[in-house]
Amino acid sequence: MAVWTPRFSDFEHVFTEQNPWHSQGAVPPSLAPPAERPLAQLLWQRLLRDEPPRYQLVLGPRRVGKTTVLYQTVRHLLKRVEPQRVWWLRMDHPLLLQMPLGTLVRAVLDASAATTDRPTYLMLDELVYAADWDLWLKTFYDERWPVRIAATSSATAALRERRVESGVGRWEEQYLMPYLFDEFLHLIEQQHDIDVGHALGQTLRNLPPGQPADAALGRWRRAFLFIGGFPELLVRQYRDEQPDESNLLLASQQVLRSDAVERAIYKDIPQSFGVNNPMMLERVLYVLAGQIAGLLSPSNIGADLGLSQPTFDRYLSYLKRAFLVFTLSNYSGHEVSVQRRGRKLYFVDGAVRNAALQRGLAPLDDPGEMGTLIENLAAASLHTLSVHAGLRLHHWRDGTREVDLILEDPHQPLAFEIGTSIHHSRSGLLALIERYEHFRGHSYLVSPQAMVRQPDDTGMGTLPLDTFLLAVGAQAHQALANRLRG
């Protein structure tokens, strides 16, 4: 049987197909919708400024819009750069897979007549499908090829250990996480303004005292919980002004089960780490989904699944690198204690947890489950802020006393207890303040029906859940902007 050998004309056809703006002068609207996430509003500026010179690697879960952000970045660039200097290569294309990345980039630079003063702007979608992608980026950077690169990755493969040395000082990792609540409200034109301070503590202090919970926000937050922070699903569901909760929940679970869960477990992780038993990995995720917002017991989980603790820890690390789950260490004033003590588990998006468990309509009528999802939403929002701001997020537990979330902010550490009722116990916060005086005046009970009350002589205040989510979202966006603007 004769082996098919691609011709130069075949590559030309792919280049033409993937770069329609070379002939049309613009990105087709279907590829770059008008609604932009904060990263899309900032990334093009970082590429144009390129100071200090760095390639930009966009990481995040499946379905959060990484490819869309790159197309929107192209749209911004085309207002300032000639179309022939802006290129796109989708690296999982069967033809492009056959060529070394260096050969492809050299062809692009030749075609665009790139020079140091007139560099090419190159978007590499699914970069990690290219063999030795990290070594090639190192070569481009060290040899000063006239190219500025933004790339996407299905997170897991990009986080291989071997890429660390190549990446130091050569590229920056920008994280695109699921939508935050304030982003969702902006998408459906229900946005609320927040007076953002230099840090979250200041932003919370800026909230109007006595501000009550907003019932309308509560309804939107409930729907947001069921869909998850995935732009395509949000846009699809909110074509109707009064969407049905049951349909929202079932439709979200169906899509996320297939795309976010199964593709990560059966494609991304095995491809990246050589996992030869993805069905066991799925069982691990299923067990973790049942323990959301709880303390991890690796030995018990391993015993139940027939896994050694090192194997369980390795599988957990894969799920974390795929941006499915994250863990919080127990807060202590000492680094050794922080690392040794129990971890608490959350999902990057609670809707993915529902999809992993195939919960159907059960979350609609289970108050306990709704409380767990609310805590996960608060934790995931603070986790996004911590990723953008370079902060650490913890929980705290000492015997039976515990606090859900501790944000270790050098400007001012903050403590949050998340409850479904304003009557939720404050004993954990009181114990934390007694142990660590620096949390006095910076600790809050967060619940759906609370009012904004700044900390009093007990050292604690209260916040409406939705106002808290808006404040965290606004702070996260400012932190992202600070990262990209230097």
Salt bridges, closest charged atoms under 4 A:
ASP10 OD1 - ARG7 NH2 3.59
GLU36 OE2 - ARG75 NH2 2.86
GLU36 OE2 - HIS76 NE2 2.96
ASP50 OD2 - ARG148 NE 3.50
GLU82 OE1 - ARG85 NH1 2.86
GLU82 OE2 - ARG118 NH2 2.60
ASP92 OD1 - ARG90 NE 2.87
ASP134 OD1 - ARG162 NH1 2.66
ASP142 OD2 - LYS138 NZ 3.21
ASP142 OD1 - ARG170 NE 2.86
GLU161 OE2 - ARG321 NH1 2.91
GLU172 OE2 - ARG46 NH2 3.16
GLU173 OE2 - ARG163 NH2 2.62
ASP182 OD2 - HIS477 NE2 2.92
GLU183 OE2 - ARG37 NH2 2.85
ASP214 OD2 - HIS192 NE2 3.87
GLU232 OE1 - ARG63 NH2 2.73
GLU232 OE2 - ARG236 NH2 2.99
GLU245 OE2 - ARG222 NE 2.52
ASP259 OD2 - ARG63 NH1 2.01
GLU262 OE2 - ARG257 NE 3.40
ASP268 OD1 - ARG62 NH2 2.77
GLU282 OE2 - ARG257 NH2 2.22
ASP313 OD1 - ARG343 NH2 3.69
GLU335 OE1 - ARG392 NH2 2.82
GLU369 OE2 - ARG353 NH1 2.55
GLU369 OE1 - ARG359 NH2 2.64
GLU375 OE2 - LYS344 NZ 3.10
ASP398 OD2 - ARG401 NH2 3.16
ASP398 OD2 - ARG435 NH2 2.35
GLU402 OE1 - ARG397 NH1 3.01
ASP404 OD1 - LYS344 NZ 3.27
GLU408 OE1 - ARG392 NE 3.59
GLU408 OE1 - HIS394 NE2 2.63
GLU417 OE2 - HIS424 NE2 2.82
GLU437 OE2 - ARG440 NE 2.76
ASP466 OD1 - ARG221 NE 2.70
